Structure formats: structure tokens, C-alpha cells
Amino acid sequence: MPNNDFLGEYEQIIHELSERIVAAQKPIRILDALKWDAGVEDYFFQHKGKKLPEINSDYYLQKNPLSFDPQKKIEEFRDIDHSIRRKLGQYSGVGSIMQRMCYEYCRVVEMLVARGTPRFTEISRELFGSSEDAFHVGAPTLKDLAALVTDTLSNIKDQVMTADDEKIHSSEETVKLLSERLGHYFDWQENIRVVMSDGIIADAAAGADKIKIHAGLNFSEREIRTFEIHEGWVHLGTTLNGLAQPICTFLSKGPPSSTVSQEGLAIITELFTFSSYPGRLRRLTNRINAVSMAEAGANFFDVFHFYRNEGMDEYDSYQSTVRVFRGGTPTSGPFTKDLSYSKGFILIYNYIRLAIQRGLVKRIPLLFLGKTTLEDLHILADLVEEGIVTPPKYVPPQFQDIAAISAWMVYSLFLNKLDLSRLAMDFKGFLQ
């Protein structure tokens, strides 16, 4: 925290308002509030995957009550919003970022209040999107992306499998390997920890100062590399960059809009480091398909069998299906956060292409300032120039010197103008 004696009046006001947002959001833990307890899983497998206990709004109130008063929390954010307008004015750039955060957190609270009802999915779509959303007029949707990727991956199947895909590392070994690798990436003063956990659905998850690895599983070298890049370099790195901000401390916290950017940035960094792989893409694509199914009316059992037909075992299929229906009920619409990975990737990729085309290359590393959103980058660039926001310390090597990415994207701008179906006809003789 900065010494306020050395801040000007303007900077001190921003810092105080920022700290109020950080404090107000502290008890809001979206994923924790959506969890189903272990009894649901036990019940499901005791009934051979054909029955679930009743999960509705009463279930969440009794089994997973919120740790705060929702109405008071909404009033708190509205009071902060009023203070921002009163102290910074209606057209302040940094004020607009903080006001949007207040609005999003209010909607998050309303979504959590609506757990176990159809309204939960309605607000989830507003915050994280839908599989039917278009990126521009006439553009394909995420559902279309999933269909294309699924068809393409089926053509290569196991042709790219190597020893790096063998799950030979235990959770304990994975913790040790990740600790060593991240120890070389982050300064030792950060005290980064990698720990095992039984309380997460994902294989790995990043917190403020640690990465959790799902206990009792085995992982491949490719998966461990993905954890290093995705959870470490991006999620943990941007958290630390946000925590290092002396004035705009809100950059260490991520409302839903930053989740889309965060996950997209993590996926694109996987790709730019050549760390992703077909199995990873299939998992991301299956999440789109599963959410799309639930949006179209599929229930828990339909999605569970979808994953089983994809070759996943019963345990992984159950966990993947829970990701879709957590917060809702087994027969209502989905929690759409899992669209953030692919949606965010498409938005980030195209932002980088257009930034390079328009000569805004220096803005690209600012994606790592903290929990940023694309719509805020022009404001954040101004704040860096003013000295109110400090440049990010932890930036993946591929984004520190963006010469190579610039060259890649310059060609990408042209390649996208080519008609791939026409080329397929012309190349027919080469591809037999």
C-alpha cells in the first residue's frame, strides 16, 4: 500500500475508492458459492449415474449459504458507485472502470441470490455470454467454432500423440515440478506456493499467491506445461501485477468481464508458447458443446452421457458436467463461464491483430497489468502515461518483445482474406 503522504489529492481519491472496491468484493467467491457438496457425487454414483438428489434454491441456502448479506452488499457497491461519480466526475476514465466493476459485482450478487432458479442462467449469460453470441454481424458463433474444431480434431485423432501425453506424474510430482519452474519465473520474494487440494473441480486453479493441483490424479508433461503457462504465467502473474499497483489496487481483482479477457489471454499464451495440444483444444471445445446443449434444454444426464461418449471416464464426466450445471439445477440452464476460454481467445487474438494493424503495438503488454478488460486498455494506457498505473512486472517472454508476434499477425491479416474452401479445391491433388 502506498504512503498516502506522497500522493496528490487526485491519486489519493482514486486509491481510496479503489480500496473500497477491493474490500467490498472480498467475501464474494463465485465458484465457492456454486459448489455441490460431496454428498451429491456419492448419491449419483450410488444410483449408477441415473439419479441426482434434488438441487434447487433451498439446497444452496441450506448446504452452501452466502457468507454475506446480499442486499447490504449491493447497497455497498451502489454507495461506492455514487462516491465515484461525486468525487471523480461523470467522464473520468478510471472512474468509468471502477463504476463498471461496481455494476458487475451487483449483478454477480444478484446471480448468486438466484442460485437454483432459471434467473441464475439469465444473469450468467449477461456476464459471461452465450454459445449463440455472434462476434459481429454475420459472424459465426462459439457453437460454430466448436463444430469446426471438433470436425478438424477428428481428422488427426491420435496422430500427434507422443510420450509427452503419457500421464506419468502424480499430483505430488506435479506440485514439485511446478514449484521449481515457477520459482525460476517469479522473484523469490513473491513466496509462490503450489499445493494439492481436494476442493477444486478443475485439475489446477490459481489463487492470489498459490496454485492448487487436484489431489489423487496423474498428469502428463503437456498438462504440467499448460499449468505453468495458464495458471502461473498468466493468472498468477496478472494477480501479482495487480497487487503491485500503488494506486489502482482494483486491478488485482477480477469481475466477470475480466474473466473473459483473463481466460482468453491464458489460452493465447498457451498457443504462442506452443504449449497447447489437440487434447487441450478438445476439452475446451467440449465445454462449448456442453454449455450449448444445456442452453438448448439438455439436462445433467444428457451432458454426462455426452462426455462419456467422448471417451471420458465416469469421474471426469461427472466433474465436467458439474461445471456446466453448478449454480443452477440438473434440469435448468447452465452456468456459462466455461465459454470464457474460447470467447476470450477470439477477442484477444483479434484485438492483437487490429492493434498491430493500427500501430498500437505498445498496448499489447498492458493486457498483463492485472485483471484487465479489452474495453479498458485505452484508458489504462493513458493512466500508465500519467504514472497512475505502473507497467506490468511479470510479462511472458513472447509479449515482452512483441516483434515475433507482430510479424505473425501481419501475415495473419492477409491469410484471413484467403478462401480456405477454394484453396482446398486447388490443393486437392496435394492432399490425397
N, C-alpha and C positions, 0 to 999 in steps of 0.2 A: 504494500500500500504506500502511495507517495506521501511525503510530508506536505500537508496542505499549506504550510507556511511559505512554500516555494511555488505554489500555484497561483496564477492570476484568478480574478473573480470568475471569468468565463469558464476556465478549466475546472475550477473548484465546483461550480454548479453542475457541470457535466459529470464530474466524478461522484458527487453526492447522489445525483439522480440514478446514475449507473449502479451504484452500490445498493440503492433501494430495490432496483430490479433484481439484482443478484440475490439479495436477502429474501425477497418475496417469492422467488421461484424455488428456493431451496427445498421445501418439503414436497414439491411436485416431481414425482418419479413415475413417468408414464408407464414404462414396461413393468415395473414392480406392481403398479396398481391394476394391471390387466392379467396377472398370473392366475392360473388354475392350480389348486393345491395338488399334492402328490396323490391324494385320495381319488381324484378324477382318473388319473392314469391307471391306478390299481383297479378301479371299478371297470374301466374299459377293457383291460386285458383279462380280468376275471370272467367277463362276459364274452370272451373270444372276439373282441373288436366289433361287436354288434350292438352295443348298448352304452349309453353315457348317462351319468346322473343328471338330474335337472339342473341346468345352469341358467339363471335369469338374474334380474336385478337384485332380488333378495339374496341370491348366492354371493354376489360381490359385497353386499352390505354386511353379511354375516361372516364370510370367510376372508374377505380382503377389504376391510373398511379403509377409507381415506384417513390420513393422519392429520388432516386439517379441515377447517370449516369451509366448504366450497363458496358459500355466499360471501363470507368475510374476505376470502382470498380474492374473489372477483372485485369486491369493493376496494380492496387494497391496490390492485392494479389500476383500477379506474382513477383512484386518487393520485397515483403516480403519473398517469397519463395527463391528468389535469395540471399537475405541477410542472410537467414538461412544457406544456403549452404556455403556462403562465410565466415560466422562468426563461425559456429559450425562444419563445415565439412560434408562430404558426408555420413558418417556412424554414426552420432550422434543419439542415441536413442530418446532423447527428440526432436531433430531436425526433425526426421522422423515423429513424431506425428504432429508437427506443419506444416510440409510440406504437409502431407495428408489433414489437415484441410484447408490449402490454396487451394488445388486442389478441395476439395469438395465444398467449398464456390464459387469457379469459376463455377463449374457445376450447383450449385444452381442458380446463377445469370443467366446462360445460360438457365436454365429451366424456370425461371420467364420471360425472354425475349420471350420464346416460348409459353407463355400462349395463349390458343385459337387455337393451332395448334397440329398436331399429334406428333411433336417432343417433346412436353411437356411430354407426356406419356413415350416416349422413355427414356428421361433422368430420369424421376421419377422411372422407373424400374431399371435403373442403381444404383440410390441412395438408394431406399427403397426395391427393389426386386419385384418379380412377384409371382403370386399364383401357377405358374408352376415350380418354382425353386425347385431343389432337395437339400437335406442336405448332401448327399453323394451319391456315385454311387449306383443305385438300390434302393435308399431310397424313401419312399412316399413323396409327396409334401404337401404344405399347403392346396391345394384343396382336397387332400385325407384326411387330418386331419379334414377339415370341414365336409366332408361326414360322417366320423366315429362319430364325436361329435354330429352331427345332428341326426343320427340314434339312438344313445345312449340316448340323451336327450328326444327323442320322447317316449322312454320306461318308463321314470319316470314322465314326464309331471308335473302335479301339486301335486304329492305325497309328495314333500318336502316343500310345501308352509306352512308358519306359520304367526303369527302376525307380525313378523319382516319384512314381504314382503309387508305389507299394506302401501300405500303412504299417510301417515297421517301428515307429516311435511311439512309446507310451506317453500318457499325459505328463508323467514325471519327467521323462526325457525331453518332451516338448517345452516344458517350463524352463528347464536348464538351458536348452539351445536358444530359446527366445531371449532369455535373460542375458546371455553372452552377446548375442547380436545387437540387441537394443542398447547394451552397455557401451558399444562402440559408436552408436548413432547419437545418443543423448549424452550430455555432460553428466559426470558422476554426481554433481551436486543435486541433480533432479531426484535422486533416490527412486528411480523407476523400479517397480516390482512386477514380477509375473507370478501369478498364484493359481492354484487349482480351485475349482468351485463346482459344487453340485447344484447351485441355484440359478443356472442360466440355461436357456433353451438352445442358444447358438453354441457352436464349437468354441468360439472365442468372443470376448467382449471387452472393450476398453472403458476404463473409468477415468477419474481425474488424475490418478497417479499410478495406476496399475492396469495390467491386462489379465483377465480371468480366462483360464483354459478349462474346458469341460472335463471333469474328472472321469476316469474309467474308460477312456476312448483311446484309440490308436490313430496316429496321423502320418501322412506322407511328407516327404521333403517339400513337395509343391505346396501342400497345405500350410506347412510351417512358414515357408517363404511368404505366402499370402498373408498370414497373421502378422508377420514382421512389417510388411508394407502397409496393409489395410488398417489394422488396429494400432500398430506402432507409429510408423512414419506419419500417417495422416491423422487418425483420430486422437491419439495421444499427443502428437506433435502440435496440432492446432489448439488443443486444450492448453498446453504449456505456453504456446504463443499468446493465447488469450489471457492467461493468468499473469503473464509478464507485462500486460498493458498497464501503464501507470494511471491513466485517466479513464479510458473506455473499458472498464473492467467487465462490462456486459459481454464483451467478445469471447469470454471464456465459457459462456452458457449458450446452449443451442435450442431455440424454439423450432417448431416443425419445419418452417421454411429453410432453416439452415441444415436440417436433417437431409433434405433432398440434395443440397449442394455438397454436404459432407460425404454422403454415400457415393455420389457421382464422382467426386474428387478422388475418393479412395479407389473406385473401380478404374478410373482413367490412369491413376498412378500404377495400379497393377499392370495395366496394359503397356504403359510407357516403359516400365522396367522389365517387360517380357516375363512377368511372374504369373500371369493368368494362364488358364488352360481350358480345354473343352469341357472337362467335368465341372469346373467352376461356372462356366457360362450356362451349362445345362441346369445347374442348381438355381441360378438367378432367373433363367427363363421359366423354369418350373414354378417359381414363386409368382411370376406374372400370370401363368396359366391357372394356378390355383386360386389367386385372387379374382381373376376373370370368371372362373367357374362359380365362385361364391357370389359374385355380383349378379350372375345370371340366375341364381336360385339354388345352386348346389348346396347340399348340407355337409356336415362334418364327415359322414361316412362316404359320400361321393368323392370328396377330396382325398380322404385317406386311401381309398382304393385307386385313385389316380396315381398317387405316389407309389403304391405297391406295384402297379402296372409299369411304372418307370424303373422298376428293379430295386427299389429301396426296401430295406428290411422293415419289420413291423415297428421297431422302436423309432427309427429315423422317420418313418412315415407318420407316426403319431406326433412326434415333435414338430415336424414340418407343418402338419395340419393345424396343430395348436397355434402356431404363429399366425395362421390365417384367421382363426375364429376367436382368439383371446380378446377379451373386452366385450364381445358380443355373446351370442348363444350358438349352440351347434346347428341351429336351423335358420339363423338370421344372417345378414350381410357380413362382410369381412372387415377386419382392421387392415387398412390399405398401405401401411407403412412400408411393406416389403416391395412396393413399386418404386421406392425412392432410389434403389440402386441403379436400375436401368434408366429410369426417368432422369435422374441426376446426371448419369453419364452422358446421355444425349445432349442435355442442356449445357453441361460443362464443355464437352467436345466442341459443340458449335460456337459457344462463346469464345473459346480459344482461337478457333479458325477466324471468326469475324474480328476479334481483337487484333490479330496479326494482319489481316487484310486492311484494317483501318489505322494501322500504325500505333496501336495501344499495347504494344508488347510488354511494357514495364508494369502493366496492371496484373498480368497473369500470376506472378508470385504472390500477389496480395490475397489470392484465394486462401493462402495458408495463415493469414493474420490471426485467425481464431475461428469461431463458429460464424462464418460469413454467409451471405446470400448473394447471388449474382446481381440482383437489383440494387444492392448497396455498394458495389465495388467502386462506382464513380464517386460516391460520397466518401468512402474510405480512402480513396486516392487523394482527395482534397485534404482529408484530415491528416494523412501522412505528411503532405506538403506543409501543413500548418504546425506540425510537431505534436498534435494532439494524440495521434496514433503512431506507435513505433513499428518499424518494419519487422516482419517475422524472423525469428532466430532460426527455427527449425524448418527448413525447406528441402524437400528431396532433391538430390543432385540433378535430376532431369529438369527441374524447374529453377534451379539456381542460375545456370547458364542455358538460356532457352533458345540458343542458336539452332540446335538439332531439331527441337520441336517446331521452330519457325519454318525450317526447311521442309519438314514433314507436312506441315499444314498448308504451305504454299502449293505443294503438289496436290494435296487433298482438295483444295479449292477447284482445281481443274478436273481431277479424276471424278468428282461428283457430277460433272457435266456429261460424262460418257454414259451411254445407254448399255447397261450390262447385258440385257437380253439380246440386243443387237450384236454385241461382242461375242456372246455365246454361240450365235449362229455362225459368225465369221470364223470363230476358233474351233468349230465343231470337229474339224479334221484333226486338230491337235489334242483333243480331249477324249478321244476314243481309247 
